[in-house]
Amino acid sequence: MPDSSLRILVVLPMYGGSLPIGRYCATALRGMGHSVRIFEAPFLYPGFTGLQNLNLPSSDTAQLEKSFLQVVSQAVWAQVQSIEPQLVLAMAQAPLNRALLQRLRHAGIRTAMWFVEDYHIFTYWQLYAPLYDVFAIIQKEPFISKLKAAGQSRSLYLPLAALPGFHKPLALTEKEKREYGADIAFLGAGYPNRRLAFRRLAGRDFKIWGSDWEGESLLLKHIQRNGARIHEDESVKIYNATRINLNLHSSLQTDELVSHGDFVNPRTFELAAMGAFQLVDTRSLLGELIADDELATFASVEELYGRIEYFLSRPEERAAYAQKAQARVLREHTYVHRMTALLEYMEESLGPWPKIHEDKNAQPEFMPEFQEELEQLRHTLGLGPHASFDDVIARLREQRGCLNDAETALLFLDEWRKQYLGK
């Protein structure tokens, strides 16, 4: 691990499944004492999708979308220039184009992508993987060999994880138990294999949460809120309130509803960290992460139905599985574990981290009387001991709720510095 706090920029995608994962990574890195900024690409998503509403020819729309993404990459570069990070960590589908990645390399700024996607389906890695210093992945062979053939020799197997401060057991109110609770529930998108697999549960105490279930008439009365997207905060309540959480990995195929794939989805770790019981389909990489006696699995749809009936009448066994899985995930599979592994691998592969420029880390000359408050705020805000004044101010502006006197004074002084000192 680095001897001191790193300055890290986490670049989120504009949308998609890796968006919350990026936020979890940022939270974990801050908890480890690093100074973290987030490039909020989702703020730009309405502008990107709005291009479709101009009713232009498809070729014109495609060109405008390409130009828009170039502007987004320029915005990332502007934030890089502003904070001078030692590491740019991009999540899957983050808006970094090839020109920007080459510019970052020439500037000596280390880059890593956490490609939390199935390489079979999302093939853009072929163009971008070689341009990153490190390419972290959730699959093993043959993907590792394919990356080497494409020119990326520094790939790191980095499975998904949970964030214990967020994915945790909750004491729900009676109202929440009624709203979110069910014998059986599933939260996720309506992929073809899930639509077919869940149809035999129609008429049961079964709730479906999430989007992309349009046209599923047989399960219509089970789909909650007309298929609206569910925020991460609510997902924790749903998982905690459900007796049996179904965890069937997505597949576009319908000839075999249980795909027997390799990577393990984030839901597996999140449910476990909450102490919630789940039935998860078997995966080739699951056994080395969580033992058979820690998770209840199924290898076919018929086995899924049988295990639902079995565990509904056995709350003690559900609790035993949930307790074991929770202990394993908290011990080995948190985002702190993953970010630690990533930073250690990067340092081993690339050498010591570049030093932070002293002038960026220096405090304003007019601030000596606030050194004690700054040190306390660094600790309170989860920043490292060497975090700059600008880092403290940036984190303060992200906070919600009332400010104390010291925080208010620091924000006032920052505004005064900008207006009257031009800094």
N, C-alpha and C positions, 0 to 999 in steps of 0.2 A: 504493500500500500504506500501511497505518497507520504512523505514525512510531514507535509503541511497541507493546508486547504487548497484545493484546486478551484479555478474559475471555469465553470462549465455552462455551455449553452445547450439546452434541450430543444430540438426543433420538432414540433408536433406536426402531424398531417392535418389537412383541412377537415377531414372527416374520417370515419372508419373505426374498426376495432382496436387499432393500435393507439388511438387518441387517449383513452383513459390510462392505458399502460404507460404512455409517456409521462403523464402526470404522476403516476405512482413512482416512476423512476426518479423524477425530480424530488418528490417528497423523501424518498429513501436517501438520495445523495445529500440533501440538506441535513437529514438526520445524522449522516456520517460526518458532518462538519464542513462540507464543501459549499462554496458560493455558487448558486445556481440561478440562472435566468431561463425563462421559457419564451421561445418564439411562438406566439399565439396565432398560428396559421388559421384556426377556425374562424377568427375574426374576419378573414378575407373570403371565406367560403360563399357567403351570400352574393358577393360580386362575381365570383366565378360561375355560380349556377345561374345568375341573372343574365348571363350572355345567351343562354338558351331561350330566353323570353323575348329576344329582339326579332325573332321570326326571320332570320337571315338564312341564306343558303347554307347547307351543312359545311361546305368547304370554307366559307367565310367564318362561320362560327368556330371551326377547328383552328383556323389561323389566329383568331382572337383569343381563344383559350391558350394557345401556345404562347402568345405575346403576354397574356395575363400571368402565366406561370413564370415567365422571365422576369416580370416586375416583382413577383413574390420572392424569387431568388435574390434579386437586388435588395429587397427589404431585409432578407436574412443577412446579406453581406453588410448592410448598414448597421445592423445590430452587432454583428461581429466586430466591426470597426469601433463601435461605441464601447464595448465591454472588454475587448481583447481576450477572449477565452483561451484556455489551454486545450480545451476539448470541445468539439461540436458533436453532440450525440443526437443522431437522427433516428426517428422511429420509422417503421415501414410506411411508405408512401409519403414521406416528408417531402416538401417542395424544394428540393435541392437539385438543380440541373447540373449537367456535366461541366459546364464552364465554371460554375461556382465551386464545385468540388476541386477542380484543378487549381483555382485561385487560392482556395484554402490550403492546399498542399504546398503551393509555392510560397505562401505566407508562413509556413512552418506551424500551422495550427492542426493539431491531430483531429482525426475524424473517425467516427464509428457509427455503423448502422446496426440497430437490432431489428432484424428481418423476421418479424413474428407472423410470417405467412407460410402457406404451403407453396414450395417452389414449383410444383407441377402446374399450379393454377396461375400464380402471379409470376410471370416470367421476366419482368423488367429488370430483375437482378442481373441478367446477363450483360446489360449495358452499363450498370452503375456499380456493381460489386467491386471491380478492380480499382475504382477511383477512391475507395475508402481505405483508410489505414487498417481497420479491422472490421470484419463483417460477422456479426453475431447471429446465430441461427437456432431454430428450434427443432431441426432435423439433423440426422447424421448421414451416413452413406446411403445412396451415392451422391448426395448433394455436396459433400465436402470435396469429393473428386471432381465434380462438375465445376465447382468454384475454382479449383486449382487450374483446370483446363482453360477457364475463362480469364485467368491471370490474377486471381486472388488466393494467395497462399496463407494469409492470416485470417482464418475463419475459426470461430469459437462456438462450440455447442453450448447454448445458454437457454435452458428450458424456462418456461414461464413461471410465475410465482404468485404470491399474495402479499398484501400490505396489512400487517396485523393491526395497526392502529385504525384501519378502516374496515377491513374484512374481519369482523369480530362478532361474538355473540351479543345480542341485544335483548333487553327486557322490554317487550312490546306491551302496549296498552291493550285492553280488551277490544277497543275499536279497531286497532291495527291487526289484531289477531283475526277478527272477522273479515276485514278487508283483504288481507294478504294470505290468510291461512287456507290450507286445503290438504286433503290426504295426499294428493299427487300434484306436482306442478312442474312446468318447464318454462324457462326464461331464455329466449333467443329467437333468431330469425327462422322463418318457415322454409327451410331447405326441403327439397323433394323427398329425401329419405325420412325426414322427421314427419312430414305430412302423412305419409303412408303408415309409418310405424305407430303413430299415436291415434289413428282412427279407431282402433278397437277399444280405446279408453273413453269413447263418447258415451255420455250418460253417467259417468262416474263423477266423484268429487275431484275434479281435475281442472286446473286453471293453466291457461297458456298466456304468457306475458311476452311482449315484444312485437316486432314489425315483420312485414313481408309474409303475412298469412292471408292475403287477399284471395278470394275465390275458393277458400276451403270451407265449403258449406256444411259438411258433416260435423266439423269441429267448431262451427261458428259460435255457438252459445258458450263455448269454453274460452274463447279468445277475449281477454280483458281489454277494456278501454278502446275497442275497435282497432286493435293492433297498433296502438301508439308506442313510440319508443319509450323505454323505461330508463330513467336516470340512475346512475350508479348508487346514489343514496337510497333509492327505493329498492334496488335489487337486494341490498343487504337485509331489508325488512322482509322481502318475499322469501329469501332463502331461510331466514330464521323462523318464519311462520309455517313452513311447509314440512309435513312429515316425511315425504319421500320426494327429493329433488331428482328429476330425470336429467341425465347428462349424456346425451347422445351426440357425438361429434357430427358435424355437418358433412353432407355429401350431395353431389349433384346426381349421383347414380340412384336408380330405383330397383335395379335387379338384385342388389344385395344391400339391405337397409342398414346393416352394421358394417361399416367400411373396413374395419381391421387396419386402420392406418397407423402411422408412426407417432407423430407429435402429440403432445398432451395440451389441451386447451386451458386457458386461464381459469375457466369455471371450476375445473377440478381442484386447483389449489385454493381458490377463493372460498368455495364451499367448505373445504376441509378446515381452513383457518377459522371459520365461523363456528365450527363444531356442529355443522348442519349435516344431516345424513344425505347421501347421494347414491344413486345407481349409475355407474359409468361404464360405457362400452370398452372392451379390451383394446389396448393400444400396444404396439410393439415396444415402445419406450417407457411405458408406464411402470413396469415391474422394477426397473432400476431406480425409480424415483419414490414410489410408495409400494409397500409390500402387500401381498395378497390378503393378509389378515387385517389390513388397515383400510381397505376400500372394498365395497361390495361391487362386483363387476358382472357384466353379462356379455356373451359372445354371439347372441342371436336375438331376434325379436321375440321368439317364443320363450327364451330364457328370461328376457326382460319381464314379460307378463307374469311368469311364474314367480320371479323374485319380488315383484310388487305385492302379490298376494301373500307371500311368505313374510315379508318384513312389515306389512301393515299390521299384522297381529302380534308382532314381537318388538315392542318399543325398547326393551332392554338390550336386544341385539343391535338395534339401530344406534342406540346411545354408545354401545361399546365400540362399534366401528367408527363413529364420529369422533370419539375421544382419542382413539389411536391415530386416526388420520390427522387430527388437529395437532397432536404432539409432534408428529413427523414433519408437518409443514412448518410449524413454528421453529423447529430445530434446524431445518435444512433448506427450506424453499420459500424464503421471503425475498422481497426486492432488495433489501440490504445485502443478502447473500449474493444475489445476481450482480449488483453493481460493484460489489467488492471483487468478485471474480473477473468482471470486465476490466476494471482499472488495473488489477494485478497483471492480467494477461497483457494489457497494452504496455505496461511498464517493462515487463519481461521481454516483450517482442521488440519494442521501439526504444528502450533505454529510459533514463530519467526524464521526468516531465520538464518541459521548458519553464524557466523561471518567470514569475509575473514581473512585469516592468515596475520598477520601484515607484515611478511617478504615478502609476495607476493605483498603487496600493497606499500611497501616502495620504495622510489626512490633511484637510485644509489648514492653513497656517493660523487662521483665526479661531481654531477649535480646541486649544489645549485644555480649557476649563471643562470640556465635555468628554474627556477621555474615559472617565469612570462610567458615565452613562453609555458611551459607545461600547465599552467592554461588556457591560451588563446586557445591552441590546443584542450584541452578537450572540451571546449565550441564549437569551430568551427566544430569539428568532431562528435558532438552529444554524447559525453561521459559524464558520471556522474562526479561530483567534486572529487570523491575518486578513479577514474580510475588510475591504476598503469602506470608506465612508459612503461612497456611491452604492456599494452593495447593500449596506444597511438601509439607506434611504429607499432603494428599490424594493427591498423586502417589506419595509414599513408601508409603502404605498399599496402593497398587495393585501395587507391585513384588513379585517373587518372589525367593526365595533368601535368603542370609544378609545381615544388616545389619552395616555397619561401626560403629565406636564413635560417630562423630558422628551417624549416622542413628539409632542406638539412643537417644542422649541427647536428640535433638530429639523423638522420639516420646514419651519419658518426660516431658519438659517440657510437651509438649502435653497429656498426660493430667493432669499436676499442675495445669496452668493451668485445665483444665475443672473439676476437682474442688474446688480450693481458692480459685480466683479467680472461679469462675463465668463463665468466658469460653468 
